[in-house]
Amino acid sequence: MGKEDTQTEATQHIEDVRGEPGAMSPRQRQKDELLVFKEEVANESPSVPAELANWIKLNAKDLKIRQKDRCWAAEVVNDFRENLLRFLKSSTDQPFFQNAEFLNTGSYFEKVKIHSPDEFDMMLKLQVRTRLSLSELDGGLFYRISLIRPTRTPVQAFLLENKLTLSSSKVLSEMYRLVRKFLKTYKVPDTSYRWEVNRKRPYSPAVTLSLYRREDNSDELISVDVVPALEVQSWPCPARNGPDVDNWLGKKVWQEIKGLPCFFVPKRLKGRNLSEDAKESWRISFSHIEKKIMMSHGNKKTCCESAATKCCRKQCLMLLKSLIEGLKQRFPKELDRLCSYHGKTAFLHTLCSRFKDSMWSPQKLPTCFMHLVGALEDHAHRADLPHFFVPECNLFSSASFPRRALLFLYNALGEQRREGLPLLRPPAPVPSLIPETVSAETFSERSTERSVMATVDSGFMKLVLVFAVAFMCTLFFET
């Protein structure tokens, strides 16, 4: 289809929807033309070879967590969560945490966790019963949080010397102390396992715990991040416009989402020579809203709620997470800044442009996934990946993602796409050198016999060669 034909169809579509062209403002016409263009681009799908398409489908099935593993992990984590919450509510030495509630967030609770149920995120919702003031520190993601006026409520234990600014480091340190105190008395239902608090990681807002078997040198089985989060009712200005989801989720759903509170987690800004405000910064979090979107992700509200209406959206995200994981394992140094949240953000933007449920039918899984890989590649090429809820913040800015690393990511994604996603393919089976009918011991004995025979044969051949040379020399001298 030529460019003129595309423009003609776009114009005709606008006229069919809006009536005569002169009836709309230039701004509205531009917006509608952009909408039609996005829809046309979204409908253009890369062709996927049959062999690759079959592998993508099989891989998507393999990424699902086994029900037996899911049940065991959920039982262990739920017991830990319920007992920790009971401990916090009964703890008298820190009343600020007594009204805490858990919010289950992250990939496991969004049902897009891959491979195994070994990582869980828990936001511990904390409420400040007084008005707060939010001051931007970096353009929309990091903030200084202060009280409007002094207070005598339990939150005063976490204020700085000015008696107004809320200290993120104090809250996180107290969370560590309380969790360690809790583990002194808590026992895992299965006594062959134990929880252990990990060492504090720089710039991490979480108290991370690991589940191990009790024997020495046990591998980590489950990791849990407990993240204290301040609940704030009104969204800060940079997030109020938010993403354009009207065509995907609808204006009504978006209004409902904006009516929800947002949360701030104790995450410190990166960099040197930080100001005192930056050292006590809080980062805005929309994890609970991301979970809500993932649980009701369709353009039609019935998507994936019955056997008749399914889509492949979540499968595509899981495949992309697997590809990113593979890239990070293959290039740990070059792609150190890359994380699954970059893939998730690109995925959410793609849902806004490919908003129709029919575009994500299960039969189109290979095509949709390759489109998603291409979308992340395009974001890397343009060095532009807007935060989904704070569009002014670019996750691929040079400050967040160095240009050299971004170029490496762009080239790596292009190579994966062109070569048929080798990082998602299983390694080719290596044929066994030992026949299945022969035991290892027998094989070893036969190998020894063959080695001895080879040595004897080699010596015999050398002896024959010596006699042959001597015979030839004798004939030469006689003549």
C-alpha positions in Angstrom: 0.0 0.0 0.0 1.4 3.4 -1.0 1.7 6.4 1.1 -1.1 8.3 -0.7 -3.4 5.3 -0.3 -2.6 5.2 3.5 -3.3 8.9 3.8 -6.5 8.5 1.8 -7.8 5.7 4.1 -6.8 7.6 7.2 -8.7 10.7 6.0 -11.7 8.6 5.0 -11.7 7.0 8.5 -11.6 10.3 10.2 -14.5 11.6 8.0 -16.5 8.5 8.7 -16.0 8.9 12.4 -16.2 12.7 12.8 -18.2 13.8 9.8 -17.0 16.6 7.4 -13.3 17.6 7.8 -14.2 21.3 8.3 -16.3 20.4 11.4 -13.2 19.7 13.6 -10.4 21.9 14.9 -6.9 21.5 13.5 -5.7 20.1 16.9 -8.5 17.5 16.9 -7.7 16.6 13.3 -4.0 16.1 14.1 -4.9 13.9 17.1 -7.2 11.8 15.0 -4.7 11.4 12.2 -2.1 10.3 14.7 -4.5 7.8 16.2 -5.2 6.3 12.8 -1.5 6.2 12.0 -0.8 4.4 15.3 -3.5 1.8 14.6 -2.2 1.2 11.1 1.4 0.7 12.4 0.1 -1.5 15.1 -1.6 -3.7 12.6 1.6 -4.2 10.6 3.1 -7.4 12.0 6.4 -9.0 11.1 6.2 -12.4 9.5 7.4 -15.2 11.7 8.9 -18.4 10.1 6.9 -21.5 11.0 9.7 -23.2 12.9 10.4 -20.1 15.0 6.6 -19.6 15.6 6.3 -23.2 16.9 9.3 -22.7 19.2 7.9 -19.5 20.6 4.6 -21.2 21.4 6.4 -24.1 23.2 8.6 -21.8 25.1 5.6 -19.8 26.3 4.2 -23.0 27.8 7.5 -23.9 29.5 7.7 -20.6 31.2 4.6 -21.3 33.3 5.2 -22.3 36.9 4.2 -25.8 37.9 1.2 -25.8 40.2 2.9 -28.0 42.8 5.8 -25.5 43.1 3.3 -22.6 43.2 1.3 -24.1 46.0 4.4 -24.9 48.1 5.9 -21.4 47.7 2.6 -19.7 48.4 2.1 -21.6 51.6 5.6 -20.7 52.9 5.4 -17.1 51.9 1.8 -16.6 53.2 2.7 -18.0 56.6 5.7 -15.6 56.8 3.6 -12.6 55.8 0.7 -13.3 58.1 3.0 -13.8 61.1 5.1 -10.8 60.4 2.0 -8.6 60.1 0.7 -10.0 63.4 4.0 -9.2 65.0 4.0 -5.6 63.7 0.5 -5.0 65.0 1.3 -6.3 68.5 4.7 -4.5 68.7 4.6 -1.8 71.3 8.1 -0.4 70.8 7.2 1.1 67.3 3.6 2.1 67.1 4.0 3.7 63.6 4.1 0.2 62.1 1.0 -1.1 64.1 -1.5 0.0 61.4 0.5 -1.5 58.5 -1.1 -3.6 55.8 0.5 -5.7 53.1 0.0 -5.1 49.4 1.0 -8.1 47.2 2.7 -6.7 44.1 5.2 -7.8 41.6 5.4 -10.4 38.8 4.2 -13.4 40.9 1.0 -11.7 42.0 0.5 -10.3 38.4 0.8 -13.9 37.2 3.7 -13.2 34.9 6.5 -14.7 37.0 8.6 -17.1 34.9 10.4 -20.4 35.5 9.8 -20.8 39.3 8.1 -19.1 42.2 11.3 -17.9 43.8 10.8 -14.2 44.1 8.1 -12.3 45.9 7.5 -8.6 46.4 5.5 -7.2 49.4 4.7 -3.6 49.9 4.1 -2.8 53.6 1.6 0.1 53.4 2.3 2.8 56.0 -0.1 5.7 56.7 0.8 9.2 57.9 -2.2 10.7 59.5 -1.4 14.3 58.6 -1.0 16.3 55.4 2.1 15.9 53.4 4.1 18.1 51.1 5.9 16.6 48.1 8.9 18.3 46.5 10.3 17.0 43.2 14.0 16.1 43.2 14.6 14.8 39.7 11.6 15.7 37.5 8.9 13.3 38.6 10.2 10.0 40.2 12.1 11.1 43.4 10.7 13.3 46.0 11.3 14.9 49.4 8.4 14.3 51.7 7.6 16.7 54.5 4.8 17.3 56.9 2.8 20.5 56.5 3.0 21.2 60.2 4.7 19.6 63.2 3.0 16.6 64.7 3.0 14.4 67.9 1.8 11.3 66.1 4.1 8.2 65.9 5.7 9.4 62.6 7.7 11.9 64.6 10.2 9.2 65.4 11.3 9.3 61.7 11.6 13.0 61.1 14.9 14.9 60.6 16.1 17.7 62.8 13.7 20.2 61.3 10.8 18.1 62.7 9.1 18.2 59.3 11.1 16.2 56.7 10.4 12.4 56.7 13.6 10.4 56.7 13.6 7.4 54.3 16.8 6.0 55.8 15.2 6.0 59.3 12.1 4.2 58.1 14.1 1.5 56.2 16.5 1.0 59.1 13.6 0.5 61.5 12.1 -2.0 59.0 15.3 -4.0 59.1 15.3 -3.9 62.9 11.8 -5.1 63.2 12.2 -7.9 60.7 15.3 -9.2 62.5 13.5 -9.1 65.8 10.6 -11.0 64.3 12.8 -13.8 63.0 14.2 -14.4 66.5 10.9 -16.0 67.5 9.3 -17.0 64.1 9.7 -20.6 62.9 8.9 -21.8 59.4 6.1 -24.5 59.6 8.5 -27.0 58.0 11.4 -27.0 60.5 13.9 -28.1 57.8 13.9 -24.5 56.4 14.9 -21.1 57.8 14.6 -17.5 56.8 17.6 -15.2 56.8 17.9 -11.4 56.3 20.2 -10.4 53.5 22.8 -7.7 53.7 21.4 -4.2 52.9 21.9 -3.3 49.2 22.8 0.2 48.2 19.8 2.1 46.7 17.4 -0.7 47.4 14.1 0.2 49.2 13.6 -3.4 50.4 14.4 -5.6 53.3 15.3 -8.8 51.4 15.0 -12.2 53.0 16.0 -15.6 51.7 14.7 -19.0 52.5 17.3 -21.8 52.9 17.4 -25.4 54.0 18.9 -25.8 57.4 21.9 -27.8 56.3 25.1 -25.9 55.6 25.9 -24.4 52.2 22.2 -24.6 51.1 21.2 -22.7 47.9 18.6 -20.0 48.1 15.1 -21.3 47.5 12.9 -18.2 47.8 13.6 -14.5 48.0 11.2 -12.0 49.5 11.4 -8.2 49.3 9.5 -6.4 52.1 9.2 -2.8 51.0 7.8 -0.1 53.4 5.7 2.3 51.4 4.0 5.5 52.4 0.5 5.9 51.2 -0.4 9.3 49.7 -3.9 10.0 48.5 -3.2 12.7 45.8 -0.8 12.1 42.9 2.0 14.6 42.4 1.7 16.9 39.4 4.1 15.0 37.0 2.0 11.9 37.2 -1.5 13.4 37.0 -1.7 13.4 33.2 -0.3 9.9 33.1 -0.4 7.6 30.0 -2.9 7.8 27.2 -5.0 4.7 27.9 -8.4 6.0 26.7 -8.5 3.7 23.6 -7.2 0.7 25.5 -8.7 0.7 29.0 -11.2 3.6 28.5 -11.7 6.9 30.2 -13.9 5.4 33.0 -11.2 2.9 34.1 -8.5 5.6 33.9 -10.6 7.8 36.2 -10.9 5.0 38.6 -7.1 4.4 38.5 -6.4 8.1 39.2 -8.7 7.9 42.2 -6.4 5.4 43.8 -3.6 6.5 46.2 0.0 6.3 45.1 2.9 5.1 47.2 6.5 6.2 48.0 9.3 3.8 48.8 12.5 4.7 50.6 14.9 4.7 47.7 17.9 7.0 47.5 18.9 9.0 44.4 22.0 7.7 42.8 25.0 10.0 42.4 27.8 11.7 44.3 27.7 14.9 46.4 24.0 14.5 47.0 22.1 17.2 49.0 20.6 16.3 52.3 17.2 16.1 50.6 18.5 13.7 48.0 20.0 11.4 50.6 16.5 11.1 52.2 14.6 10.8 49.0 11.5 8.7 48.3 10.7 7.2 44.9 7.1 7.1 43.7 5.7 3.6 43.0 2.7 2.5 41.0 3.2 -1.3 41.6 -0.4 -1.7 42.9 -1.8 0.0 39.8 0.4 -2.0 37.5 -1.1 -5.1 39.1 -4.6 -3.8 38.6 -3.9 -3.2 34.9 -2.4 -6.6 34.5 -5.3 -8.3 36.1 -7.9 -6.4 33.9 -5.8 -5.9 30.8 -8.3 -6.1 28.0 -9.9 -3.5 25.8 -13.2 -5.4 26.4 -13.7 -6.0 30.1 -14.3 -9.8 29.5 -10.8 -10.5 28.2 -9.4 -13.7 29.7 -12.4 -14.0 32.1 -14.0 -16.9 30.2 -12.9 -19.7 28.0 -14.2 -17.9 24.9 -12.2 -14.7 25.3 -8.5 -15.3 25.8 -5.4 -13.2 24.7 -1.7 -13.6 24.6 -0.7 -10.4 26.3 0.7 -11.9 29.5 2.5 -14.7 27.5 4.2 -12.0 25.4 5.4 -10.2 28.6 6.7 -13.5 30.1 8.6 -14.2 26.9 10.1 -10.7 26.9 11.2 -11.1 30.5 12.9 -14.4 29.6 14.7 -12.8 26.7 15.9 -9.9 28.9 17.0 -12.4 31.5 18.9 -14.3 28.8 20.6 -11.1 27.6 21.7 -10.1 31.1 23.2 -13.6 31.7 25.0 -13.5 28.3 26.2 -9.9 28.7 26.2 -9.1 32.4 28.7 -6.2 32.2 27.4 -4.5 29.1 23.7 -4.7 30.1 24.1 -4.2 33.8 21.5 -1.3 33.7 18.9 -3.4 31.9 16.1 -4.8 34.1 12.7 -6.4 33.5 11.0 -3.1 34.3 12.3 -1.7 31.0 10.6 -4.6 29.2 7.4 -4.1 31.2 7.3 -0.4 30.4 7.7 -1.1 26.7 5.0 -3.7 27.0 2.5 -1.2 28.6 3.2 1.4 25.9 2.6 -1.3 23.3 -0.7 -2.2 24.8 -1.8 1.5 24.4 -1.0 1.4 20.6 -2.2 -2.1 20.0 -5.3 -1.7 22.1 -7.8 -4.1 20.4 -8.3 -7.5 22.0 -8.3 -9.0 18.5 -4.7 -7.9 18.0 -3.7 -10.2 20.9 -5.6 -13.4 20.1 -3.7 -16.6 21.2 -3.1 -17.7 17.6 -1.1 -14.5 17.1 1.3 -15.1 19.9 4.5 -15.4 17.8 3.7 -12.3 15.7 2.7 -10.3 18.8 5.9 -11.3 20.6 8.1 -10.3 17.7 6.3 -7.0 17.5 7.0 -6.5 21.2 10.7 -7.2 20.7 10.8 -4.8 17.8 9.1 -2.1 20.0 11.8 -2.4 22.8 14.4 -2.3 20.0 12.8 0.9 18.7 12.8 2.5 22.1 16.5 1.7 22.5 17.2 3.1 19.0 15.5 6.4 19.8 16.9 6.4 23.4 13.4 7.2 24.5 11.4 5.0 26.9 9.0 7.3 28.9 8.0 6.1 32.3 4.4 4.8 31.9 2.9 6.9 34.7 5.4 9.8 34.6 5.9 10.4 30.9 8.4 13.3 31.4 10.9 10.8 32.9 12.9 8.9 30.3 14.1 5.5 31.5 16.5 5.5 28.6 18.0 8.9 29.2 21.8 9.1 29.3 21.7 9.6 33.1 19.7 6.4 33.6 21.0 4.3 30.8 24.5 5.1 29.4 24.6 5.6 25.6 27.1 2.9 25.0 25.0 0.4 26.9 21.9 1.5 25.1 23.6 1.0 21.7 24.7 -2.4 22.8 21.1 -3.3 23.8 19.8 -2.1 20.4 22.3 -4.2 18.5 21.7 -7.2 20.7 18.0 -7.1 20.3 18.4 -6.6 16.5 20.7 -9.6 16.4 18.2 -11.8 18.4 15.4 -10.8 16.1 17.3 -11.5 12.9 18.8 -14.8 14.1 15.5 -16.2 15.4 15.9 -15.6 19.1 18.8 -17.9 19.9 18.8 -16.9 23.6 15.3 -18.3 23.9 16.1 -21.6 22.2 17.3 -24.6 24.1 20.9 -25.8 23.5 21.1 -28.4 20.8 21.2 -31.9 22.4 24.7 -33.4 22.4 24.6 -37.0 21.3 25.9 -39.3 24.0 29.3 -40.9 23.4 28.2 -43.8 25.5 25.5 -46.1 24.1 22.6 -46.4 26.5 23.0 -50.2 26.6 26.6 -50.0 27.8 27.3 -49.1 31.4 29.9 -46.5 32.3 32.1 -49.1 33.8 32.0 -51.3 30.8 32.6 -48.3 28.6 35.7 -47.4 30.7 37.0 -51.0 30.4 36.5 -51.1 26.7 38.2 -47.7 26.3 41.2 -49.0 28.2 41.3 -52.1 26.0 41.1 -50.0 22.9 43.9 -47.7 24.2 46.2 -50.7 24.9 45.4 -52.2 21.5 46.1 -48.9 19.8 49.5 -48.7 21.6 50.4 -52.3 20.5 49.2 -51.7 17.0 51.3 -48.5 16.8 54.4 -50.2 18.1 54.0 -53.1 15.6 53.6 -50.7 12.7 56.8 -48.9 13.7 58.7 -52.2 13.8 57.4 -53.2 10.3 58.4 -49.8 9.0 62.0 -50.2 10.4 62.4 -53.6 8.7 61.0 -52.2 5.4 63.5 -49.4 5.4 66.4 -51.7 6.2 65.3 -54.1 3.4 65.2 -51.3 0.9 68.7 -50.0 1.9 70.1 -53.6 1.5 68.7 -53.8 -2.0 70.1 -50.4 -2.9 73.7 -51.2 -1.8 73.7 -54.6 -3.5 72.8 -53.0 -6.8 
